[in-house]
Amino acid sequence: MEITITKKEDRPLLRRSEVTAQISFEGATPTKHEAAAAVAKATGAKKELVIVRSITTHYGTTTGTLKACVYKDAQALEELELESMRKRHAAKEAEKPAPAEKNPAEKKEETEEKEETQEEPAEKQTDSKEGD
């Protein structure tokens, strides 16, 4: 993903900079967290202090416009950003990578065990009906 900052406005009273940038990418539209990392790298800020407001793609192309806020410090971020945005931003940061998939042999054994346990109760029910 390539990013070109087209406009950067400092907001000293809010202790942040508002950034507008053009992005180009391959494949799917980048997530806000991937875009935040790119903005942080381009501006020299910490990734934790960047909140991406929107990513608008241009129809039929792999380019778009990005709007983000880069805060001067964590306190400004806490005071000015909505709690829902802070939680959403923090949730992705805290996510751990998914565990590796089990090998196919282990999956096959698990499915066989489940099938055996499901068949046993059915056999017991047919036995009790025959005795009545």
Buried (B, 14 or more C-beta within 10 A) or exposed (E): BEBEBEEEEEBEEBBBBBBBBBBEBEEEBBEBBBBBBBBBEBBEBEBBBBBBEEBEBEEEEBEBBBBBBBBBEEEBBEEBBEEEBBEEBEEEEEEEEEEEEEEEEEEEEEEEEEEEEEEEEEEEEEEEEEEE
